Amino acid sequence: MTLHGKVVAVTGASSGIGEATARHLASRGASVVLGARRIDRLDRLVAEIEAEGGKAAAVHVDVTDPGDLKALVDVALERFGRLDVFVGNAGVATISPVADLDVEGWAAMVDVNLKGILHGIAAALPVFRSQGGGHFVSVVSTAGLRIVPTQAVYAGTKNAVRTLMEGLRQENTDGTLRTTSISPGYVRTDFSGNAELGIDPRAVGRAIAFAIEQPEDVEIGDLTIRPTRQG
Ligand SMILES: NC(=O)c1ccc[n+]([C@@H]2O[C@H](COP(=O)([O-])OP(=O)(O)OC[C@H]3O[C@@H](n4cnc5c(N)ncnc54)[C@H](OP(=O)(O)O)[C@@H]3O)[C@@H](O)[C@H]2O)c1
């Protein structure tokens, strides 16, 4: 079981879970292609990964633009010759009761959390098909497993992605496609609603690596990872 030689695209790689995942996968031998809007942070991350002997490339990606996801996949093909795994990690959360009618926040969550993943599928699936294989790993959330007030729309977008991963799996049981939904609980990032309780984002990176490095005939469909003390 190894990541050596795998080419992995990661969205939302400029901070938090995406950055930690990129560092971990690269340290384990994967070539990583990193997408986010804060390209300066990505460029620094690429330089650090390369300085440690890893392989990485950065692409300016806004996941709400389907063309940017296409560019991310194209860079993987141009620089590293293939794409094995697409990690859909970019995400936003605006937390409030539904009755607050935060229509803009709802739109942002649907556009980034759900449509962003769909745009990634549109870009990567044709490549996976022509290569004869590929793996979608999507970062969803325990917010979709334990529904609480103020997170209804956020949880809804994450559960839509969970459903999408399972539906995509059902449509591709010929042994060439794997889908994985990773559900983190509180993780110590800029994003977290509970940074003190949160686990190190590298733990999520290790969970993603675990799903990727399974033999080709083994799929980790759903994986929940949260602080031991999380209720
Ligand atoms: N932290 C937690 O407790 C927790 C728990 C469960 C699930 N999650 C999920 O984990 C994922 C990563 O979050 P995080 O905790 O690592 O927070 P984070 O540090 O805020 O990372 C969010 C990432 O998403 C990117 N992003 C946001 N909007 C984007 C867009 N339109 N296009 C491209 N990239 C975009 C950001 O990059 P740019 O701003 O540079 O574009 C950033 O790299 C999210 O999907 C989140 O829902 C987090």
The ligand as a Gaussian input file, in Angstrom:
#p B3LYP/6-31G(d) Opt

LIG

0 1
 N      -12.600000      22.654000      10.484000
 C      -13.610000      21.882000      10.796000
 O      -13.981000      21.772000      11.986000
 C      -14.334000      21.105000       9.723000
 C      -15.211000      20.093000      10.125000
 C      -15.876000      19.349000       9.164000
 C      -15.678000      19.622000       7.826000
 N      -14.840000      20.628000       7.457000
 C      -14.671000      20.849000       6.018000
 O      -13.300000      20.782000       5.713000
 C      -13.051000      21.515000       4.527000
 C      -11.801000      22.359000       4.708000
 O      -12.041000      23.330000       5.713000
 P      -10.937000      23.760000       6.784000
 O      -11.448000      23.399000       8.111000
 O       -9.583000      23.279000       6.373000
 O      -11.044000      25.370000       6.697000
 P      -10.169000      26.477000       5.968000
 O       -8.787000      26.488000       6.519000
 O      -10.990000      27.711000       6.010000
 O      -10.079000      25.949000       4.465000
 C      -11.073000      26.156000       3.526000
 C      -10.412000      26.040000       2.164000
 O      -11.431000      26.163000       1.165000
 C      -10.957000      27.055000       0.186000
 N      -12.060000      27.700000      -0.504000
 C      -13.123000      28.368000       0.015000
 N      -13.886000      28.849000      -0.978000
 C      -13.304000      28.487000      -2.132000
 C      -13.599000      28.683000      -3.505000
 N      -14.678000      29.393000      -3.904000
 N      -12.769000      28.157000      -4.440000
 C      -11.670000      27.462000      -4.072000
 N      -11.335000      27.237000      -2.794000
 C      -12.138000      27.748000      -1.840000
 C      -10.069000      28.046000       0.913000
 O       -9.095000      28.559000       0.014000
 P       -9.083000      30.053000      -0.600000
 O       -9.775000      30.953000       0.387000
 O       -7.623000      30.336000      -0.770000
 O       -9.792000      29.921000      -1.901000
 C       -9.392000      27.141000       1.928000
 O       -8.226000      26.564000       1.378000
 C      -14.331000      22.301000       4.224000
 O      -15.045000      21.663000       3.177000
 C      -15.114000      22.202000       5.511000
 O      -16.511000      22.249000       5.284000
 C      -14.161000      21.364000       8.370000

